Amino acid sequence: MWPLDPPTVSARSSWETCTSKSRDTVANGNLGTSLREAAGAADEAAAAFRVAACAGTLHKLKEENFKIEGICDKQVADIVYGSGMTKGPGRDIYDALMDAPEDELCPLCRHSDVTQLDHVMPKATYPALCVAPENLVPVCGFCNHTKNDRAPEAAEDVLLHPYFEHTGTASWLDAELATSALDAGRLMYFVNPPPDWGSTLAARVRRQFDFLELGRRYSVKANQTLRGIHHHLVRQLKAGGQGAVRTHLTDMATSHLAADPNSWTGVAYRTWAANDDFCEGRFW
């Protein structure tokens, strides 16, 4: 849901690089040549993918249109992506994609560090896209594992593509304080879509939020943050009362939200600052 600049390497160039050292043998029926000759098909597949990604219609793509004729899907994925990109001449492309996020945070959740490349459309069933740069997004292990090899089946299931779709500067993330005295200060996050969002976009953002367990993950982070600032809040309260606590929290919220209007950290500080009970000491 957070943006990344699209890759500059074309799908054809990536395919040609990753297949450049694929070998021909009598046993494999000149497989290397067959893969290299499929560069045009891979380029066409990537073009179709890009149109659908920009339109949010990836769920309408058909697996049968993203095969490499005459070569089984697993061979394509294993050789072109596995041997050609991650372990071969395409490694520079892989590394450049992994290095794209300036802050090294996953663009799907902005919760955890980037550790893996995700195939937006699974390489196991869409092998022609296995090294198409626009089909490869640097993500965290949690998001990649959760998404796994699933392809979207409906419009609401299509995760926002960081290269083509994102929530921009719209503020949609919100939180509220738990009501139980045992959970003082704990936040519950939710999606609060702007009024100008269409129903499909709102549904997709909510679906992504729930699917990637962002409410729980953000709540855990916010609770850890609260523990870390607890001593400082107590000192602020004793020195200047509710006003001092609120001023500190508001300043922190303003700083974080200026950088990202949907920062879970900024939303946490904003929610704490807006609550009178919290500012009066209901944080222990």
C-alpha positions as CSV (number, residue, x, y, z in Angstrom):
1,M,0.0,0.0,0.0
2,W,3.1,2.2,0.1
3,P,4.8,3.3,-3.2
4,L,8.0,2.1,-4.8
5,D,9.6,3.5,-7.9
6,P,9.0,1.0,-10.8
7,P,12.1,-0.9,-11.9
8,T,14.0,0.5,-14.9
9,V,15.0,-2.9,-16.3
10,S,12.7,-4.2,-19.0
11,A,11.1,-7.7,-18.8
12,R,12.8,-8.7,-22.1
13,S,16.2,-7.5,-20.8
14,S,15.7,-9.4,-17.5
15,W,14.7,-12.6,-19.4
16,E,17.6,-12.4,-21.8
17,T,20.1,-11.8,-18.9
18,C,18.7,-14.6,-16.8
19,T,18.7,-17.1,-19.7
20,S,22.1,-16.1,-21.2
21,K,24.0,-19.0,-19.6
22,S,21.3,-21.6,-19.9
23,R,22.9,-24.6,-21.5
24,D,22.0,-26.8,-24.4
25,T,22.6,-30.5,-24.1
26,V,21.4,-33.5,-26.0
27,A,19.7,-34.7,-22.9
28,N,17.7,-31.5,-22.4
29,G,16.7,-31.1,-26.0
30,N,18.5,-27.7,-26.4
31,L,16.5,-26.3,-23.6
32,G,18.8,-23.2,-23.2
33,T,18.1,-22.1,-26.8
34,S,14.4,-22.7,-26.3
35,L,14.4,-20.5,-23.2
36,R,16.3,-17.7,-24.9
37,E,13.9,-17.8,-27.8
38,A,11.0,-17.3,-25.4
39,A,12.2,-13.7,-24.6
40,G,9.4,-12.3,-26.9
41,A,6.7,-14.3,-25.1
42,A,8.0,-13.2,-21.7
43,D,8.0,-9.6,-22.9
44,E,4.4,-9.9,-24.1
45,A,3.3,-11.5,-20.9
46,A,4.9,-8.7,-18.9
47,A,3.1,-6.1,-21.0
48,A,-0.3,-7.8,-20.3
49,F,0.6,-8.0,-16.6
50,R,1.4,-4.3,-16.5
51,V,-1.9,-3.3,-18.0
52,A,-3.8,-5.4,-15.4
53,A,-1.6,-4.2,-12.5
54,C,-2.3,-0.6,-13.3
55,A,-6.0,-1.3,-13.6
56,G,-6.2,-3.4,-10.4
57,T,-7.5,-6.3,-12.5
58,L,-4.8,-9.0,-11.8
59,H,-7.6,-11.3,-10.8
60,K,-8.7,-11.5,-14.4
61,L,-5.4,-12.8,-15.8
62,K,-5.6,-16.4,-17.0
63,E,-2.8,-18.9,-16.1
64,E,-2.8,-20.4,-19.6
65,N,-1.7,-17.1,-21.2
66,F,1.5,-17.0,-19.1
67,K,3.1,-20.2,-20.0
68,I,6.3,-20.9,-22.0
69,E,5.3,-23.1,-24.8
70,G,6.8,-26.6,-24.8
71,I,8.5,-26.2,-21.4
72,C,7.0,-27.2,-18.1
73,D,6.3,-24.5,-15.6
74,K,8.6,-25.8,-12.9
75,Q,11.6,-26.0,-15.3
76,V,11.0,-22.4,-16.3
77,A,10.8,-21.2,-12.7
78,D,13.8,-23.3,-11.5
79,I,16.1,-22.4,-14.4
80,V,15.2,-18.8,-15.3
81,Y,14.5,-17.5,-11.8
82,G,16.3,-20.0,-9.6
83,S,19.5,-20.5,-11.6
84,G,19.4,-17.5,-13.8
85,M,18.4,-14.7,-11.4
86,T,19.0,-15.6,-7.8
87,K,22.2,-17.6,-8.5
88,G,23.3,-16.5,-12.0
89,P,23.8,-13.6,-14.3
90,G,20.6,-11.9,-13.2
91,R,21.7,-11.5,-9.6
92,D,22.4,-7.8,-10.2
93,I,18.8,-7.3,-11.2
94,Y,17.7,-9.2,-8.1
95,D,19.9,-7.1,-5.8
96,A,18.7,-3.8,-7.4
97,L,15.1,-4.8,-6.8
98,M,15.8,-5.7,-3.2
99,D,17.6,-2.4,-2.6
100,A,14.7,-0.3,-3.9
101,P,13.0,0.7,-0.6
102,E,15.1,3.6,0.8
103,D,14.1,2.8,4.3
104,E,14.3,-1.0,3.8
105,L,10.7,-1.4,5.0
106,C,8.2,-3.7,3.3
107,P,5.9,-1.7,1.0
108,L,3.0,-4.0,1.7
109,C,3.0,-3.4,5.5
110,R,5.7,-0.9,6.5
111,H,6.1,-2.9,9.6
112,S,9.0,-5.2,8.9
113,D,12.3,-5.1,7.0
114,V,12.6,-6.3,3.4
115,T,14.2,-9.7,3.2
116,Q,12.7,-11.4,0.1
117,L,11.4,-10.9,-3.4
118,D,7.7,-11.6,-3.9
119,H,6.2,-12.7,-7.2
120,V,3.0,-10.8,-7.4
121,M,1.7,-13.4,-9.8
122,P,3.2,-16.8,-8.6
123,K,6.0,-18.1,-10.7
124,A,4.7,-21.6,-10.3
125,T,1.6,-20.9,-12.3
126,Y,2.7,-17.8,-14.3
127,P,6.2,-18.8,-15.3
128,A,6.5,-16.3,-18.2
129,L,6.5,-13.6,-15.4
130,C,9.1,-15.3,-13.2
131,V,11.8,-12.7,-13.9
132,A,9.7,-9.7,-15.1
133,P,10.9,-7.0,-12.8
134,E,7.4,-5.4,-12.4
135,N,6.2,-8.8,-11.1
136,L,8.9,-8.8,-8.4
137,V,8.4,-6.7,-5.2
138,P,10.8,-6.6,-2.3
139,V,8.8,-7.5,0.9
140,C,9.3,-8.8,4.4
141,G,9.2,-12.5,5.2
142,F,5.9,-12.3,7.0
143,C,4.1,-10.8,4.1
144,N,5.7,-13.1,1.5
145,H,4.9,-16.2,3.6
146,T,1.3,-15.1,4.2
147,K,0.7,-14.3,0.6
148,N,2.5,-17.5,-0.5
149,D,1.6,-18.7,-4.0
150,R,-1.9,-17.3,-4.0
151,A,-3.3,-15.5,-7.1
152,P,-6.2,-13.1,-6.5
153,E,-9.6,-14.5,-7.4
154,A,-11.7,-11.3,-7.0
155,A,-11.1,-7.6,-7.2
156,E,-11.1,-7.2,-3.4
157,D,-8.3,-9.8,-3.2
158,V,-5.9,-7.9,-5.3
159,L,-3.2,-6.4,-3.1
160,L,-2.2,-2.9,-4.0
161,H,0.8,-3.1,-6.3
162,P,3.6,-0.7,-4.9
163,Y,4.9,0.1,-8.4
164,F,1.5,1.1,-9.8
165,E,-1.1,1.6,-7.0
166,H,-0.9,3.0,-3.6
167,T,-2.9,5.1,-1.2
168,G,-0.8,8.2,-1.8
169,T,-1.1,11.0,0.7
170,A,-4.6,10.0,1.8
171,S,-4.9,9.3,5.5
172,W,-6.7,6.0,6.0
173,L,-5.1,4.4,9.1
174,D,-6.7,5.0,12.4
175,A,-6.7,3.6,16.0
176,E,-8.5,3.7,19.2
177,L,-7.6,2.9,22.8
178,A,-8.7,-0.3,24.3
179,T,-11.5,0.2,26.9
180,S,-10.3,-2.5,29.4
181,A,-8.4,-1.2,32.4
182,L,-6.1,-4.2,32.0
183,D,-5.1,-2.9,28.5
184,A,-4.4,0.7,29.4
185,G,-2.8,2.5,26.5
186,R,-3.1,-0.5,24.1
187,L,-4.2,0.5,20.6
188,M,-6.6,-1.2,18.2
189,Y,-5.8,-0.2,14.6
190,F,-8.4,-0.1,11.8
191,V,-8.9,1.2,8.3
192,N,-10.9,4.5,8.1
193,P,-11.1,5.2,4.4
194,P,-11.4,8.8,3.1
195,P,-14.9,9.7,1.9
196,D,-13.7,10.1,-1.7
197,W,-12.5,6.5,-2.0
198,G,-14.6,4.2,-4.0
199,S,-16.1,1.0,-2.5
200,T,-13.7,-1.3,-4.3
201,L,-10.5,0.6,-3.2
202,A,-11.8,0.7,0.4
203,A,-12.6,-3.0,0.3
204,R,-9.1,-3.8,-1.1
205,V,-7.3,-1.8,1.5
206,R,-9.4,-3.4,4.3
207,R,-8.7,-6.8,2.8
208,Q,-5.0,-6.2,2.6
209,F,-5.0,-4.8,6.2
210,D,-6.8,-7.9,7.5
211,F,-5.0,-10.4,5.3
212,L,-1.5,-9.2,6.4
213,E,-2.7,-8.9,10.0
214,L,-1.7,-5.3,10.2
215,G,-4.0,-4.5,13.1
216,R,-2.3,-7.0,15.3
217,R,1.2,-6.3,14.1
218,Y,0.8,-2.5,14.6
219,S,-0.8,-3.0,18.0
220,V,2.2,-5.1,19.1
221,K,4.6,-2.4,17.9
222,A,2.7,0.4,19.5
223,N,2.6,-1.5,22.8
224,Q,6.4,-2.0,22.7
225,T,6.8,1.8,21.9
226,L,4.6,2.7,24.9
227,R,6.7,0.5,27.2
228,G,9.8,2.3,25.9
229,I,8.4,5.8,26.5
230,H,6.6,5.0,29.8
231,H,9.3,6.5,32.0
232,H,9.4,9.7,30.0
233,L,5.6,10.1,30.1
234,V,5.6,9.7,33.9
235,R,8.3,12.4,34.2
236,Q,6.3,14.7,31.8
237,L,3.1,14.2,33.8
238,K,4.8,15.0,37.1
239,A,6.6,18.0,35.7
240,G,3.8,19.6,33.7
241,G,0.7,17.7,34.1
242,Q,-1.7,16.7,31.3
243,G,-0.7,19.5,29.1
244,A,3.0,18.5,29.0
245,V,2.1,14.9,28.1
246,R,-0.2,16.0,25.4
247,T,2.3,18.5,23.9
248,H,5.0,15.8,23.8
249,L,2.7,13.3,22.2
250,T,1.3,15.8,19.6
251,D,4.8,16.8,18.6
252,M,5.8,13.2,18.1
253,A,2.6,12.5,16.1
254,T,3.2,15.6,13.9
255,S,6.8,14.5,13.1
256,H,5.9,11.0,12.2
257,L,2.8,11.8,10.2
258,A,4.6,14.5,8.2
259,A,6.8,11.7,6.8
260,D,4.0,9.2,6.3
261,P,0.3,10.1,7.0
262,N,-0.3,6.4,7.6
263,S,2.6,5.7,9.9
264,W,1.5,3.3,12.6
265,T,3.9,5.2,14.9
266,G,2.3,8.6,14.1
267,V,-1.2,7.2,14.5
268,A,-0.2,5.8,17.9
269,Y,1.0,9.2,19.1
270,R,-2.0,11.0,17.6
271,T,-4.4,8.6,19.3
272,W,-2.7,8.8,22.7
273,A,-2.5,12.6,22.5
274,A,-6.2,12.9,21.7
275,N,-7.3,10.9,24.8
276,D,-7.8,12.9,28.0
277,D,-7.6,9.8,30.3
278,F,-4.3,8.8,28.7
279,C,-2.8,12.2,29.1
280,E,-3.9,12.3,32.7
281,G,-1.9,9.1,33.4
282,R,-3.9,6.2,32.1
283,F,-0.8,4.6,30.5
284,W,0.2,2.2,33.3
